[in-house]
Amino acid sequence: MPSIQTDRRKFLAGTGAAFGALLASGCTTNRLVASPGMANLMAYGPLMPDPAGMLDLPAGFSYRLLSSLGNPMSDGGTVPDKADGMGCFDLGNGEIALVRNHELVPGDGAGGPIAKGFGTRDGTLVPGGTTNIVLDAATLEVKGQFRTLGGTIRNCSGGVTPWNTWLTCEESPTGPGQRYGEGLARNHGWVFEVPANATGLVDPVPLTAMGRFNHEAACVDPETGMVYLTEDRDDGVLYRFVPKERGNLRAGGKLQAMVVDGLADTRNWNAPTMPVQQPYEARWVDLDEVEAPQDDLRMRAAARGAAIVARGEGIHMGTDELYVCSTSGGNRRLGQIFKLIPGRGRRPDMVELFFESESENQFNFGDNLTVAPNGHLIVCEDQYTDVVDNHLRGITPDGRAYAFGRLTMQTELAGGCFSPDGKWFFVNAYSPTRTVAITGPWDRFVA
């Protein structure tokens, strides 16, 4: 997401009245006739118009509204706006938790006073951070929701860890004396860690060894404990953090950037320099001065041979490979998805351009992404036009795209993630905040 929010992120006036009564029940099912031009050629079937006017899904799939902007929370605050990246965790005892980012900037409402946090502007804690939603795993009853991190700026996306924490990433490398940093007391642009089992505000400790840059998302290789990090810039790079102690990111480690031998630029903007599904060997170069007070880490990485990636956004670990979404990459600048297979010390790392969109109907500015239990990717679109038509896009393991959902609100989709049992898919509408759970016949996919 760019540094300045555009008007189209605002929900159209009156939309809430249009579907509020239907949403009040908390659940809608799509059973109507398919919209013209929305038919899928494969997958789960054509998308059906939502009678509540929010989220079109294939027949047989339904969603449940869990949380909305302004809902009262159990800590006395209210649900903040700009819901973005999100992870789902098994808490045991029949409970699961969603840890949800809020991409708030100074001047945005925080949903009430924040008792403690990382940074201030003109003496007041800045409003970004996370909220946790505790759910009954069987019924999805909301058992509590509360603020868990405060005092950060533009918590965009992040990633789950094998040790049941959420890495929440600031997409805002700004600070005192810097652009947009007027009144800030500290530098921002860090990764923070939030336990899934937090019961309130956690101590806001920046993981500075993981670098200061325009962070987007993160994922952890469960075998090695290495953390892979994306950067939302047109001239960004892909990072890897090698921790000193697996599972203890506060102990520090080494930050590196990906080098693709013979390929300095993966964007394919001017020519197809990186063909689709052609594997390349990847290696990693160490970076220094990773706290980057001048916000120049990506440029110093590129000078050392790191491959340029256009707006790296969502990143997610599959079984033995991870997927990276490049929002504006590709010859049509509609988006790319890369697949990286870590060698884990036994063989070289390999990277390929897994998918590149050639049509807005395939894929149009993908952002957050996740790997479904069946191995498909589900990608949240985030278009940048005056009027948006954002979808949930599926990508099959052999690289075919299909529409899985369509958001009829004038905002983006974000934070897609699955419950541990694979039954529910959780996703956010960005603004005004809506968090929903989708379920249906996941085994009904037709090739």
C-alpha positions in Angstrom: 0.0 0.0 0.0 1.3 3.5 -0.8 2.3 6.0 1.8 -0.7 8.2 1.2 -4.2 6.8 1.6 -6.5 7.7 -1.3 -10.2 8.7 -1.0 -11.4 5.5 -2.5 -10.4 3.7 0.7 -13.4 5.4 2.3 -16.5 3.4 2.4 -19.3 4.9 0.2 -21.7 6.9 2.3 -24.9 5.0 3.1 -23.5 1.6 2.3 -24.0 0.4 5.9 -27.7 1.2 5.7 -28.0 -0.8 2.5 -27.0 -4.1 4.0 -27.0 -3.4 7.8 -30.1 -5.4 8.5 -28.9 -8.5 6.7 -25.5 -8.3 8.4 -27.1 -8.0 11.8 -27.7 -11.7 11.8 -24.0 -12.2 11.4 -24.2 -14.7 8.5 -25.2 -14.5 4.8 -25.3 -17.2 2.2 -25.0 -16.7 -1.6 -27.9 -18.4 -3.4 -29.0 -16.0 -6.1 -28.5 -15.9 -9.8 -24.9 -15.2 -11.0 -24.1 -11.6 -11.9 -23.5 -10.9 -15.6 -19.9 -11.3 -16.6 -18.9 -12.8 -13.3 -19.0 -16.5 -14.4 -15.9 -18.6 -13.7 -14.7 -21.1 -16.2 -13.6 -23.5 -13.5 -13.0 -23.5 -9.7 -16.0 -23.4 -7.4 -18.5 -22.0 -9.9 -19.7 -18.5 -10.7 -19.9 -15.9 -8.1 -23.4 -15.2 -6.7 -24.5 -11.7 -5.6 -24.6 -11.3 -1.9 -28.0 -10.3 -0.7 -26.3 -8.1 2.0 -24.3 -6.3 -0.7 -20.9 -7.0 0.7 -19.1 -10.1 -0.5 -20.0 -12.3 -3.5 -19.0 -16.0 -3.3 -19.7 -19.2 -5.2 -22.9 -21.1 -4.5 -22.7 -23.1 -1.2 -20.2 -20.7 0.4 -21.2 -18.3 3.1 -19.6 -15.8 5.4 -20.1 -14.7 8.9 -19.4 -11.2 10.1 -17.2 -11.3 13.3 -16.0 -7.8 13.9 -16.7 -4.3 12.6 -15.4 -0.8 13.0 -16.7 0.7 16.3 -17.8 -2.5 17.9 -17.1 -2.4 21.7 -14.1 -4.4 22.8 -13.6 -6.2 26.0 -10.8 -3.7 27.1 -13.1 -0.7 27.0 -12.0 0.5 23.6 -13.7 0.1 20.2 -12.6 -1.8 17.1 -10.2 0.5 15.1 -10.3 1.1 11.4 -8.0 0.1 8.5 -7.8 -3.7 9.2 -5.0 -5.1 7.2 -2.8 -8.2 7.6 -3.9 -11.0 10.0 -3.0 -14.4 11.3 -4.9 -17.2 12.9 -3.7 -19.4 15.8 -4.7 -22.4 17.8 -4.9 -21.4 21.5 -5.9 -24.8 22.8 -8.9 -25.4 25.0 -11.2 -25.1 22.0 -10.2 -21.5 21.2 -8.5 -19.8 18.3 -7.2 -16.3 18.0 -7.0 -13.8 15.1 -4.2 -11.2 15.5 -5.2 -8.3 13.2 -3.1 -5.3 12.1 -4.5 -1.8 11.8 -2.7 0.4 9.3 -3.3 3.6 11.3 -1.3 6.8 10.9 -0.9 9.8 13.2 -4.2 11.6 13.2 -6.4 8.5 12.8 -8.6 7.4 15.6 -7.2 4.6 17.8 -10.5 3.2 19.1 -9.9 4.8 22.5 -6.9 5.6 24.7 -3.9 3.4 24.5 -2.3 2.7 27.9 1.2 2.0 26.6 3.0 1.8 23.2 6.1 2.3 21.2 6.2 5.8 19.8 4.5 9.2 20.2 3.8 12.2 18.1 3.7 15.5 19.9 3.5 13.6 23.2 0.6 11.4 22.2 0.9 7.7 21.3 0.5 7.1 17.6 -2.5 4.9 16.9 -1.2 2.0 14.8 -0.9 -1.6 16.2 -2.8 -4.8 16.5 -6.0 -6.2 18.0 -6.6 -9.8 19.0 -10.0 -11.6 18.5 -10.5 -14.7 20.6 -13.0 -17.1 19.1 -14.7 -20.4 20.0 -13.1 -22.8 17.5 -16.3 -24.7 16.9 -18.9 -21.9 16.9 -16.8 -18.8 16.1 -18.5 -17.1 19.0 -16.4 -14.0 19.8 -15.2 -14.5 23.4 -13.1 -11.3 23.5 -11.4 -8.7 21.4 -8.8 -6.2 22.6 -5.9 -4.0 21.7 -2.5 -5.9 21.9 0.0 -3.4 20.4 0.0 0.4 20.3 2.2 3.3 19.4 3.2 2.1 15.9 2.6 3.5 12.4 0.9 1.8 9.4 1.0 -1.8 10.6 0.5 -3.2 7.1 0.9 -7.0 7.0 3.1 -9.5 8.9 3.3 -13.2 9.3 2.7 -16.1 11.7 5.6 -17.9 13.4 5.8 -21.6 14.4 6.1 -20.5 18.1 2.6 -18.9 18.0 3.4 -15.3 17.6 2.4 -12.7 15.0 5.1 -10.5 13.4 3.5 -7.2 12.7 5.3 -4.9 10.3 5.4 -1.1 10.1 5.2 0.2 6.5 6.6 3.5 7.5 10.3 4.2 7.8 9.9 7.7 9.1 11.1 9.5 12.2 12.2 12.8 13.7 13.4 15.2 11.1 12.3 13.0 8.2 9.5 13.3 5.7 6.1 12.9 7.4 8.0 12.6 10.7 7.1 15.9 12.2 6.5 15.6 15.9 7.6 11.9 16.1 9.8 11.0 19.1 11.3 7.9 17.6 12.2 6.3 14.3 9.7 3.9 12.9 9.8 1.2 10.2 10.3 -1.9 12.4 8.9 -5.4 13.0 7.3 -6.2 16.3 6.2 -9.5 17.8 2.8 -10.1 19.4 2.0 -13.4 21.1 -1.3 -15.1 20.0 -2.2 -15.7 23.6 -1.7 -12.1 24.7 -4.5 -10.9 27.0 -3.8 -7.1 26.6 -1.1 -4.7 25.5 2.3 -6.2 25.1 5.6 -4.5 25.6 6.4 -2.9 22.2 10.0 -4.1 21.5 11.2 -3.3 17.9 13.2 -6.1 16.3 15.8 -3.7 15.0 18.1 -6.4 13.7 15.4 -7.3 11.2 16.0 -4.0 9.5 14.3 -0.6 9.1 12.6 -0.3 5.8 9.1 0.0 4.2 8.0 -3.4 5.7 5.1 -5.3 4.3 4.9 -8.9 5.3 7.0 -11.8 6.8 7.0 -15.6 6.9 9.1 -18.1 8.8 10.5 -21.3 7.4 9.5 -23.8 10.2 12.5 -26.0 9.6 15.2 -23.3 9.8 13.5 -20.5 11.7 14.7 -18.1 9.1 12.3 -15.1 8.4 11.6 -13.9 4.9 10.5 -10.2 4.6 9.0 -8.2 1.8 9.3 -4.5 1.0 6.5 -2.4 -0.5 8.5 -0.2 -2.9 8.8 -0.2 -6.7 12.6 -0.7 -6.2 12.4 -3.0 -3.2 14.3 -6.3 -2.6 13.5 -9.6 -0.8 15.1 -10.0 2.6 16.0 -12.9 4.8 16.7 -12.8 8.5 18.9 -15.5 10.0 18.4 -15.5 13.7 21.1 -16.2 16.3 18.6 -18.3 18.2 15.7 -20.1 16.5 12.4 -18.8 17.9 14.1 -15.9 19.8 14.2 -13.0 17.4 15.1 -10.5 20.1 18.5 -12.2 20.4 19.4 -10.6 17.0 20.8 -12.1 13.9 21.9 -11.4 10.3 19.8 -9.6 7.6 20.4 -10.6 4.0 19.0 -9.7 0.6 18.3 -12.1 -2.3 20.6 -12.2 -5.3 19.5 -14.0 -8.5 22.6 -14.7 -10.5 22.3 -13.2 -14.0 19.1 -11.3 -13.2 19.3 -7.9 -11.5 15.6 -7.0 -12.1 12.6 -9.3 -11.7 9.9 -6.7 -12.6 9.6 -7.5 -16.3 8.4 -3.9 -16.8 10.2 -3.1 -20.1 11.0 -6.6 -21.3 10.4 -10.2 -20.2 13.8 -10.7 -18.5 12.4 -13.4 -16.1 10.3 -16.0 -17.9 7.4 -17.6 -16.1 8.1 -20.9 -14.3 11.8 -20.9 -15.2 13.9 -21.7 -12.1 16.9 -19.6 -11.1 19.5 -20.2 -8.4 19.3 -17.7 -5.6 21.8 -16.7 -3.0 22.0 -14.2 -0.2 24.2 -11.3 0.5 24.8 -9.9 4.0 23.7 -6.4 4.8 25.2 -3.9 7.2 23.9 -0.8 9.0 20.4 -2.4 8.9 18.8 0.2 11.1 19.2 2.5 8.0 18.6 6.0 9.4 18.6 7.2 5.8 16.0 4.6 4.6 18.5 3.4 2.0 18.7 -0.3 2.8 17.2 -1.4 -0.5 19.6 0.8 -2.5 22.6 -0.5 -0.7 21.3 -4.1 -1.2 20.9 -3.5 -4.9 24.4 -2.1 -5.1 25.6 -5.4 -3.7 23.7 -7.3 -6.4 20.3 -7.9 -4.9 17.5 -8.5 -7.4 14.9 -5.7 -7.6 11.3 -6.7 -6.8 8.4 -4.4 -7.6 6.3 -3.8 -4.5 6.8 -7.0 -2.6 3.7 -7.4 -0.5 2.1 -10.7 0.7 4.4 -13.6 1.5 3.4 -17.0 2.9 5.0 -20.4 3.6 3.6 -23.5 1.9 4.9 -26.9 2.6 8.5 -26.6 1.4 8.3 -23.4 -0.6 7.2 -19.8 0.0 5.2 -17.5 -2.3 5.8 -13.7 -2.7 3.3 -11.3 -4.2 4.7 -8.4 -6.3 1.8 -6.0 -6.6 2.9 -4.0 -9.6 5.3 -6.4 -11.3 4.9 -7.8 -14.8 4.9 -6.5 -18.3 1.3 -5.3 -17.8 2.1 -4.1 -14.2 -0.9 -6.1 -12.9 1.1 -8.3 -10.6 3.4 -11.3 -10.2 3.8 -14.1 -7.8 7.3 -15.6 -7.1 8.0 -19.1 -5.6 11.1 -19.5 -3.6 12.3 -23.0 -2.6 14.8 -22.8 0.3 17.7 -25.3 0.0 18.0 -25.4 3.8 21.7 -26.1 3.6 21.2 -29.3 1.5 20.9 -27.7 -1.9 20.9 -24.2 -3.5 17.9 -22.0 -3.0 15.8 -21.8 -6.2 13.4 -19.0 -7.2 11.0 -18.8 -10.1 8.3 -16.4 -11.4 5.4 -18.6 -10.6 2.6 -16.4 -12.1 2.4 -13.1 -14.0 -1.0 -11.6 -14.8 -1.7 -10.8 -18.4 -5.3 -9.6 -17.8 -7.2 -7.7 -15.1 -9.6 -10.7 -15.1 -6.8 -13.0 -14.0 -5.2 -10.8 -11.3 -5.2 -7.1 -10.6 -2.9 -5.7 -8.0 -2.6 -8.6 -5.6 -1.6 -7.8 -2.0 -1.9 -10.2 0.9 -1.8 -13.9 0.0 -2.1 -17.2 1.8 -1.7 -20.9 0.9 -4.9 -22.8 1.3 -5.0 -26.4 2.7 -5.4 -27.7 -0.9 -2.2 -26.0 -2.0 -4.0 -23.2 -3.9 -3.1 -19.6 -3.3 -5.8 -17.1 -2.3 -4.8 -13.6 -3.1 -6.4 -10.4 -1.8 -6.6 -7.7 -4.5 -6.0 -4.0 -3.8 -6.5 -1.9 -6.9 -5.5 1.7 -7.2 -8.2 3.3 -9.3 -11.0 5.8 -8.5 -13.5 3.0 -8.5 -12.3 -0.4 -7.4 -13.5 -4.0 -8.1 -11.4 -6.0 -5.7 -11.6 -9.8 -5.7 -10.2 -12.8 -3.9 -8.3 -14.6 -6.6 -7.3 -18.2 -6.5 -4.2 -19.6 -8.2 -4.0 -23.4 -8.7 -0.7 -25.2 -8.1 -0.1 -25.3 -11.8 -0.6 -21.6 -12.2 -4.2 -21.0 -13.3 -6.1 -18.1 -11.9 -9.8 -18.0 -10.9 -12.2 -15.7 -9.0 -13.1 -16.9 -5.6 -14.8 -13.8 -4.2 -15.7 -10.2 -5.0 -15.9 -7.4 -2.5 -18.6 -4.9 -3.4 -17.4 -2.3 -0.9 -15.1 0.4 -2.2 -12.1 -0.7 -0.3 -9.5 -3.5 -0.4 -9.4 -7.0 0.8 -6.6 -7.9 3.3 -5.4 -10.4 5.9 -6.6 -13.7 4.3 -5.8 -16.7 6.5 -7.2 -20.1 7.3 -8.3 -21.6 10.6 -6.0 -24.4 11.9 -8.6 -27.1 10.8 -8.9 -25.5 7.3 -12.7 -25.0 7.6 -12.8 -21.3 7.8 -11.1 -18.6 5.7 -10.8 -15.3 7.5 -10.4 -12.0 5.7 -10.7 -8.3 6.3 -12.4 -5.4 4.4 -9.9 -2.6 5.1 -12.1 0.4 5.8 -14.4 0.6 7.5 -13.1 -2.5 9.3 -15.0 -5.7 8.6 -13.6 -9.1 9.6 -15.5 -12.1 8.2 -15.2 -15.9 8.2 -15.9 -17.8 5.0 -16.8 -21.5 4.8 -18.1 -23.8 2.2 -17.4 -26.9 0.1 -13.6 -26.5 -0.2 -13.4 -30.0 -1.7 -15.7 -29.1 -4.6 -13.0 -27.5 -6.8 -13.4 -28.4 -10.4 -10.3 -28.1 -12.6 
